[in-house]
Amino acid sequence: MPKLRLWPRGASRANSSLSDREVFSKIQRRTLTMLGSGERSVMLVLASSIADTITLDLASGAVVRLRIPWAQGMSSPFRAFDVIEVEGELVDQPEDLAQPEAVQLVGLPRQIGTLHSRKIRSMLQRLQIPQSGPLLGFRGLASPYWEFNATAPSVALVVPSRGPQLISREADGAPWVRFGWERDDVWLPLDDPASARALHAARREVLTGKDLATALGYRPHYLLVALSTPLEGHCYKVCRGLLPRS
């Protein structure tokens, strides 16, 4: 397994004079070039839905958000830690200012395996961002799309300082996740079907600690936080997954 090179907040700066934004840009351009060259890329799935599949490219170490042309009515078959092979065919499209990792595929990836080993633990540890500053670069739940400029990542793998808790919102029953980040008490919409089903099946308004681990079938260690596509001109922070340590 090649040593991973990550986006700036997880990358070592010991031998680099490049800024965070320059390192992030170089990593993403290299990944897009590889995908567009007709070569095959092998990626580790972190979360998947109809909107996109968040992956880790195992060659470059870059996070890539694959927009896959699923047939109408089809749901994504991929789950966290699946390994997929992607053909280098992309739709020619302008860069997404809020999601610079996003690429639109022409064909469907295929699953070639699943990883459950200590190597997964090492990969996730390298992806984890430190608790320094607001999540994804801004405070609050949402930010206007026009304020983004494609220079910062739209995905963060975090270890909460408190929690997490899954909460069924009293007003409409919508699932949310609550956790601590530095001194902040963070509430995010839960965009993770498996975790939402676990909360519903438990018939509880709040799941935390041992009850949450029992409902999920594992103890959650990481939260995968990502920016949504624009809704009425704003991009929202959402929780795309609760992941175990490995």
Secondary structure in CASP SS format (residue, H / E / C, confidence):
PFRMAT SS
TARGET T0000
AUTHOR 0000-0000-0000
METHOD secondary structure of the structure
MODEL  1
M C 1.00
P C 1.00
K C 1.00
L C 1.00
R C 1.00
L C 1.00
W C 1.00
P H 1.00
R H 1.00
G H 1.00
A C 1.00
S C 1.00
R C 1.00
A C 1.00
N C 1.00
S C 1.00
S C 1.00
L C 1.00
S C 1.00
D H 1.00
R H 1.00
E H 1.00
V H 1.00
F H 1.00
S H 1.00
K H 1.00
I H 1.00
Q H 1.00
R H 1.00
R H 1.00
T H 1.00
L H 1.00
T H 1.00
M H 1.00
L H 1.00
G H 1.00
S C 1.00
G C 1.00
E C 1.00
R E 1.00
S E 1.00
V E 1.00
M E 1.00
L E 1.00
V E 1.00
L E 1.00
A E 1.00
S E 1.00
S C 1.00
I C 1.00
A C 1.00
D C 1.00
T E 1.00
I E 1.00
T E 1.00
L E 1.00
D E 1.00
L C 1.00
A C 1.00
S C 1.00
G C 1.00
A C 1.00
V E 1.00
V E 1.00
R E 1.00
L E 1.00
R E 1.00
I C 1.00
P C 1.00
W C 1.00
A C 1.00
Q C 1.00
G C 1.00
M C 1.00
S C 1.00
S C 1.00
P C 1.00
F C 1.00
R C 1.00
A C 1.00
F C 1.00
D E 1.00
V E 1.00
I E 1.00
E E 1.00
V E 1.00
E E 1.00
G C 1.00
E C 1.00
L E 1.00
V C 1.00
D C 1.00
Q C 1.00
P C 1.00
E C 1.00
D C 1.00
L C 1.00
A C 1.00
Q C 1.00
P C 1.00
E C 1.00
A E 1.00
V E 1.00
Q E 1.00
L E 1.00
V C 1.00
G C 1.00
L C 1.00
P C 1.00
R E 1.00
Q E 1.00
I E 1.00
G E 1.00
T E 1.00
L C 1.00
H C 1.00
S C 1.00
R H 1.00
K H 1.00
I H 1.00
R H 1.00
S H 1.00
M H 1.00
L H 1.00
Q H 1.00
R H 1.00
L H 1.00
Q E 1.00
I C 1.00
P C 1.00
Q C 1.00
S C 1.00
G C 1.00
P C 1.00
L H 1.00
L H 1.00
G H 1.00
F C 1.00
R C 1.00
G C 1.00
L C 1.00
A E 1.00
S E 1.00
P E 1.00
Y H 1.00
W H 1.00
E H 1.00
F C 1.00
N C 1.00
A C 1.00
T C 1.00
A C 1.00
P C 1.00
S C 1.00
V E 1.00
A E 1.00
L E 1.00
V E 1.00
V C 1.00
P C 1.00
S C 1.00
R E 1.00
G E 1.00
P E 1.00
Q E 1.00
L E 1.00
I E 1.00
S E 1.00
R C 1.00
E C 1.00
A C 1.00
D C 1.00
G C 1.00
A C 1.00
P E 1.00
W E 1.00
V E 1.00
R E 1.00
F E 1.00
G E 1.00
W E 1.00
E C 1.00
R C 1.00
D E 1.00
D E 1.00
V E 1.00
W E 1.00
L E 1.00
P E 1.00
L E 1.00
D C 1.00
D C 1.00
P H 1.00
A H 1.00
S H 1.00
A H 1.00
R H 1.00
A H 1.00
L H 1.00
H H 1.00
A H 1.00
A H 1.00
R C 1.00
R C 1.00
E C 1.00
V E 1.00
L E 1.00
T E 1.00
G H 1.00
K H 1.00
D H 1.00
L H 1.00
A H 1.00
T H 1.00
A H 1.00
L H 1.00
G C 1.00
Y C 1.00
R C 1.00
P C 1.00
H C 1.00
Y E 1.00
L E 1.00
L E 1.00
V E 1.00
A E 1.00
L E 1.00
S C 1.00
T C 1.00
P C 1.00
L E 1.00
E C 1.00
G C 1.00
H E 1.00
C E 1.00
Y E 1.00
K E 1.00
V E 1.00
C E 1.00
R E 1.00
G E 1.00
L E 1.00
L E 1.00
P C 1.00
R C 1.00
S C 1.00
END
